[in-house]
């Protein structure tokens, strides 16, 4: 079985002279025998042997004390022994980290008590002192106001690993330490209630460093072996931090590196027991490039596969089948499915109902794709339908790895928790996974598995030792999988109970886990804010009388003195109080208690002030939060909106620029960036402002239109992302016309899209006549042709604008201008007539406002001019010289007389009337 990618990298980069010295520990690490490494004499002399210190010293700062002893012992070593010593403690850090993951995520139970190996007997045998020391270690993991889970089991393991991997004296010259430091930072991040900006920055610096050392690998085979697992770890990190687009891109790269082909498609089949005809069913077709060695080891006998994977519960529904029954697809002689030309040949040849076993890494790719999609919009029905087949593919094909299969069960249970037909199986499967993880990770303080003393009940019978997976198999893919910890799983189960109305079951879980914030939110969600408030205040304050032991939990309001020290998650608890009371003082208190590090407190203040309309305070609050977490895209967006309201346009440009740098798919941010740019005075581009024209390298002379150009590019990006937003397209149309010269192609595209979006509901009102007149003047200034921009303009009028025109004469005038330019006087005259009729169709001009009468008079005069200009011209397409309107004078006189007849009672003797009389006089003579 291939080892963990980091261990493989370590072996290949280890100096040859050290390989023999450390071989025993490398073997122990590969076999999951972490106890021997942690109990090695070199380890004991630093952690346990000698004068480690008094209990008080250990409680005050265990990490500093051990770090000092480690440096002291290292200084005593010389030459090769010093190098061996450093590598040994690097292996100690890896063993401690793996032990922590084993004891909290994967199982099986640790065969040893970590406290007995890491602490002196005076501490490990004293439960009170041990508990206090562990509390101190949990508190030390708090970062940026975010607290680690207060009951984290065996927290000393992760603290030891972090201590060693953060020590330059130990890790200097050990390239594998860069990868290990990335892992410990990410594990630390996952222990916190929310993302800590400091750790996020360190993690993404670590990603760049690991990328660099992998690029230095010699030999394509080793790179091919290590790079895909690393990419999957990167995707897990992106998904955890909400960077789903980056996660998908990384997963695509990993699949490409592994030559792994998969596709989601539709094949005919039946989903229900009573279905009489086949309909298209979503299915993921996937095939690994090479057969997994793990799969070969697992064998292809069905009975063997069953004994090496967790329990997969049946659906047991009276309507749905256990699995989709796919129709036999028509195939050619080579066995390839017909009519699926878009599929790769390897996938087209697969039987959807009996697909081959996947390589575990390929299965991880599918599960990561499902998680990244669900992370973007978990509540969307279409999203769930799309993600389900990925988990089903891993489960139906089986898996040669225990942890991969467990993760697939978990992913499927999350997806099934929303459908009435599958919600029961989803809940029971989640419960079964939780029971499995609890049973497999529970130990007593002396290292005895808790299951031996029946302290953990399970939904299903516990697996026999022969049916369970080894430590190495469970840990092999744990970092790419990013499986949740035991308490995270239980909290997820509690949240599922809340969604189903099982409040009591959820509260039992939260209270047992001492997740008081979640318990309070659970009560608040059921309109029991009084109960929620008591739970939170109990964590922050003593009883009103000061005697906590005598307090009546049902009646006590916990209005005594503040607890000192405050709980690690005090900032979050104060924010919850603020949310319930809508009280600014609680959010400010959270900010103070965190030492001005809890960014969420300022974000909440910012939202509150925006609701109040106080944009000055809102901008200040968001600015304070961004000093702590500069990677929060929503905060940059909100700050930009506040600055727009305050007319601080340069700062607004900076804020929205940062927003789109963090998420270039935010259409509203691009749109707002354009608005800020248009109102900002033209200056040289700032360093954070997006550069749209890479060829424009000369910035010595400021372009007065640069802001407009950048705004146009921003709006084009926004319109691409939010294709259905008429508002963005309208802004794009306006900005395109603002440039000098205007961006005519963009005007045409924007106007066409506006017609598509608003034409049916608004008709001709969706057309910007002024801007179109600008385009027509530009086009008609050159010789007639039907290529390039003129062709686009003619298509826009012929297919988009003319069908919409009803009452706007100006549009018919533009049609006439284009017709004249095209050499079509007949069409020009027809457009002029339609424009005149459109004006006459307006009601009330005969006796109403003078403005209406003047418009009719002008339209009539224009029509007479059109008859005079086009009447005797040869009609377009006529081979016999037929003129457009031989009787044009008669038609012109009829038009004038008709208008005068209708307007005589109201407008005789006016200036407009006299104009018509004059025009009519000029038309006297033969027709």
Steps between C-alpha positions, in 0.01 A plus 500: 500500500649839403562730795391851573628752244696695761670187626589404143645846441698478825658168402605633160650821640664349807883507480630147432715499813188561713282243330674213677505680836129585494376191317340346810301818573400543136365145500316565825351817353389315186341221706315740729704398804522855634540393861857378444604829344340703779655267760849509346779586750580824314136600527474409866811698597335817375139439606519294817845406630709726718390827654206587280371752750246541773129460439457874521760557227332247274161657554637847436657429159558138403581585139774751588649263753520209256629726224776623730596144599499393137739782401720424800537132410556583136792728585672208668501301177770537237540409133310198374342438841354854496345437156362165609356666812319763295357244259394284793295778652356579161376139496371551854293794372359288216423214741326739741293653221403159361412379849278804552318439171464131580355572843256767380412425138571154370560253781570230599549593867856587599668209679671744737421801716659808341519680835713219639756545223503880477461608865690400816329253730426778748271649237366198312398322821331805652166541324444851632840628390473317168160658436630850579805454277283384211273800550806725476608325180154542347508869589844531338350386169262797490584735212355836396225471759394158367505223761587136454247240611527502880481121542748410225624152596876443519566864420859456619577305184411781261672755726822296499489463122442874454775586748759290317398597146506868597856475631757616241779323688329166438358546152793688345616311193213247514298566187226259604439725801347758264227253403455385859469862619225554241313201639527599864386854420196366316416260783532795738268705278240225504506485880374860519135602492556728198781576257791686663662749259848453647488126439344545157792721399750246633322214322502671161866594542559132575322401178739712297800355684390139450436571132859623475661194662291260291616681187858414598434125495725298274325248282152518351386179672547641849332826401206307355474299822506799736346791314139371463462421876638846575248658262219323681624643829500844337142449381394404854660819633325713238164338578542556874572869442200538265711542184293255299603622157868446585412159643331392176793622292742308722289183477495527121878529503529197729277292271711606202823406679359157581347457154175431682193522279155565641185670381150561626245414235150368449411139418160336469386309804242452774520659846174378653345157542184595310663680210381360166715694258864596509597863543840665509679455833807689617802276538872549541710283270856467626796278436849514646791511259669204673373242743575594858750283680274540799214361296709206399589440860135516598414249234199480274301246695182660628526342844847641544384850406216490754728427793724800432252783498254660747131417499302646209136518608226398258238752395204271576252732330164385367541702182865561418729222385819441697693607190409627156419219258665607176363385167730295284647758267541428127866420433716442199715192446776647714261535794484881483171670585346665197373859488743629765757648269592766755630241748861381494532155350609347832179624667268418212599135533400479869193324635335766718362235733827312551788744485852394602665567833667840515846582621456659845651829384255512211216430742626791713481724192134412448414558866689830502311615190171419675609688814612806304168517313294451817708761680392763244123448529411209729133586519436509126305204365685492168829506687402196704389311191835578341717403797323177594635290210862573599457336842289221350776420250752449781258291705357286218845427361627418846828630638819331599555754777303510823522874559409589141191281522406655837529847348279395208233384744523834677474703178198300386328539837540878473339503158214268599409711803279727286269253319196348663567157346861486612505714813462200733790309347706821496446554872556136596812480284640814662419354841677178403811689384500703821469186710780337306736795544420542870553130567823499299649811664392466864771416753540534875771709664723195535477415130241222528247505214173625643302235315642238730315654792175559310516877537392562142174366359466456126212490253645193325698205640867586529729361237722213602869573504547277195235703313648836588766686307857556614640830622703550182201440273287751688767769508627452145259746335375691802653835402357510146164382641491759779269278703331673796594442862278299731350811663441663162311191391289502814427871455394428141269227629353747749443755223323230298272429796421872527402511133264208559349649815684269740592781736543283806739261327702791363525669839613178665788481253596867533489488878704180516760658272480824704438695181309767684494746212336243273255404776403865543453545127285188500269651763497837324393335175189372679406848635632414846746785522452521877640149535777574251594817688531309829726239342734763361507718811578198717824455307594867535372601845466359848164458668328818614560407863859394430436140606500300176457169683173606664348659189165379372576428132141563397463837676855637514573786258880499550545871556791477742866586447679410178688174503874545525660377291232523236431183299703456183193551284385811688516726191262271316267474800484879538419528129213255544365715782529802272314319223214409734476842668602706195726684744815671374666478842520119482681506164736766632560284807585205276754718319659610826510152655675361193774761525374664180548176304148362453411625152143370514413752773590790273325343201182473706537860612542600137177325398318665790617849407407447135146417608502818709626702203818604684749432223789676674491259795427207269808577290712533813375163628569318175843664476583372849389147410709505183812590695460158660372303203596648167374195312131546585339582168159591645659759731682669214174513305306648791776755562489600134123555518541720809770705327278547196231642727759730658623613154853380584548366153877432497469285813190334354702407192764345727238305693321359196833425334594285798157338483541385140856393564372261766201386294500594134154344453317763710299688239367759744853583613609556139193718442566707812866531406388654173274745683787606726738538207257722310472737794868498588719776367748380238835418657773247442377144564557376855695183576190310608283608206450225240702550182279438199742584219831323535631668186458848644831517682556875473349652813708819494217696337166459672218421261202719595271220384681220685236474771224476240691231312558302820135546596396363161720193547356449849145518370579259217630254758191554716268450203679178412451368853143628545367462151137549603546833677340775290636762739861401431441490124336842515804639681728333247306666218532843660872471580577368151345816356685724748842422354643727236477348248222271623551124513253426222522115505428499875205734444353258247552197727352675804197636312429160347516334841269763650248430224520128583445567870245783494353501152198286580404698808607855411494506123674798337571656841795264543673669205727797572419725203769756571780245507365325191495831315869533587571158349294571186680830439833322531403219264341722235801729493684240292421330171223237511617143570371189672809394696624561850319761708250600226385140472449482878302824497276390214436161668412678825244723326354234272459222759489684831382860485251525211268228643480700826419847362148621578486870591852641480549696177871546576562130447323508163715801407814294574360217287446750220857634531639147472274430203627808318859394579430153360354653181140400576281812456184291500581363847597850615165645393313210657683559829418872483131421449500262797669758716235761405217256577661421835485868597140539380403196705580685823164598659389854581718706270197651323383694807767434762841646583676717244804273518304210353372717215852627423628141480225411251577809289872418493433137412273610217760741364763224521268264311446755222876543470538122477240481222678777314846341543416137433180506297657523157806288575528158342379228737772265620512171311296636211636408157235702314574835662182505709501799736422479868184713496391658175200659675709634788347850481151360534601293801678798657195727450273234642719468808511873561126547443422210730701654785349846442153357499548325833672798663290787364280546804787520741797643315380716208696823484793376704859499380485127431181545299667764284793266435261239367324758283836598355595139431165432338545804276830366378332176395245664264514368148448173328539175695 
